Amino acid sequence: MPSNGGALKSDPMSCAFFEARAALERGEVPVGAVIVCNGEIVSRAGNQTLQDKDPVAHAEILAIQRACRAAGSERLSGCDLYVTLEPCAMCAAAISFARLRRLYFAASDPKGGGVEHGARFFGQPTCHHAPEIYGGFRATEAAAMLTSFFSERR
């Protein structure tokens, strides 16, 4: 994993924003995700659906896959996910299946979110594991990045 300076090592949400900006530079929807286990960043990713020509290459999915490979397990119990946008229902399901302990996200997503909006995946009776959820971290900054991205494409 490339280093992005000491400050990012101690602030997972800043690292997630770094990944979101990198996704933006690649022309992707600017969403970044970071997984922290035992106080250390173990994986990070930005959206790369266009780059990979893969509709499930969301930042959260990629970060979960990388963390699972690093852990040698399909479970990430005790690990936390930091992401710049409320996860969609697909990503919420992956978070549940990976048994992540906590979810921290920046901006809410009234249109495509699956945590506080839409499917509200973690509140469904078919959900086997729900993380602790904390939203609104640097929400204004994340929303501005996303609004700018989509306004430039319309």
N, C-alpha and C positions, 0 to 999 in steps of 0.2 A: 504494500500500500504506500503510495507516494506521500511524503511529508508536506504539509501545508503550513508549517510554522507551529511554534509552541502554543500560541493562543487557541488554535483550532483543536489541539489535543485536549484542552481542558474545557472547551465549550462545544458540546455536540451540536447544538442548534446552529452555531456559527459554521460548523463544518457542513451541516445539511444545506445551509444557504450557499456555501461555496459550491457544493455539488449542483444546486439549482441554477446558479449562474453559469456553471460549465455546461449544463444541459441547454440553457438559453443560447450560449455561444454556438452550440451544435445545431441550433434551429429546433430543438425539442421543447415541449411544454416545460417551463422551468420549475421542476419539482426535484428536491433532493432529500435523501434519507440517510440516516446514520444509525447503527446499532452499537450499543454500549453494553459490555459485560464486565462485571467486576471492576467498574470504574475506567475501563479502557475501551477506546473505539476499536471494534473488531471488524467492521465493514462499513462501507458507504457506497452510495451510488446516486446517479441522477437518471432521470427518464432517458430511455434510449429506444423508444418504440420505432422511430423513423430509421435510426441508424441500423437497428437489428432487423427491421421489417417484421416486427413481432408485437402484436397488440397487448401482450402481457408483460412487456419489458418496462414496467413501471418501476420507479425508484425503490419503492418498498419491497417489491418482489425480488429485485436484483440484490438489494442489501440483505434480505432474509436468506436467499440462496447462498450468497458469499459467506455469511456468518455461520450457516449450517455446515458448509464445507470446512470452514476453519475449525469449528467445534467438533466435527466428525459425528454430528448427530442431527436428526430432524427436529429436535426440540431445543428451544432457546430459553428455557425456564430461567428466571433470574436476570434476563437481559431486557434492555429498554430500547424502544425505537423512537427516534426523533425525526420528524418529517415536516416539510414546509407547507403542506396542504393536507387537509382532512382526507384520510384514505377513502378510496371508493369501496364498494361492496366486495369486489374481488380481492383487493389488498387487505381489507378487514378480515376476510376468511383466512387468508394466508397468515395474518397476525395471530388469529385464533389457533390455527393448526400448529403453528410454531411455538405456541404457548408463551409468547412474549409477556413479560411481567407488566410493563407500563408502556403507554403510548403518549407521546408528547407531540402535539402538532401546532403549527402556526395558524394559518388562515382556515376558516371554515369554508366548506364548498356546498352551498345550497343546491346547486344544480347536479353535481356528480358525487357528492359525499355519501358514504355509507355508514358513518359512525353517528353523527348528530343529525344527519339529514337522510333522505331517501330510505334505504332498506333498514337503517339502524341495526346493522348486523349483530352487534353484541347484545342487543335486547331481545333477540329472537329465541324461542324455545329450542331451536335446533343448534344453537351456538353452544359448543362444549366448553369453551374457555373464553373469558372476557378479561382483557387487561384493565388495569387502572388507567383512566383516560384524563388527560390534562390538555386543554386546548387554549388557543389565544396567544401563544408566545410569539411575539414579533409579528402579530397578525397583519398589522397595517403595512409593514414592509413586504411581506409575502404577497398580500393582495395587490399591492401596487405593481410588483414585478409581473404577476399574472395578468392584471388588467392591461398593462402596457404591451405585453406579448400578444394578447388576443386583439387589442385595438389596432395594432400594426398589420394584422392579417385580414382585417375586415375592410 
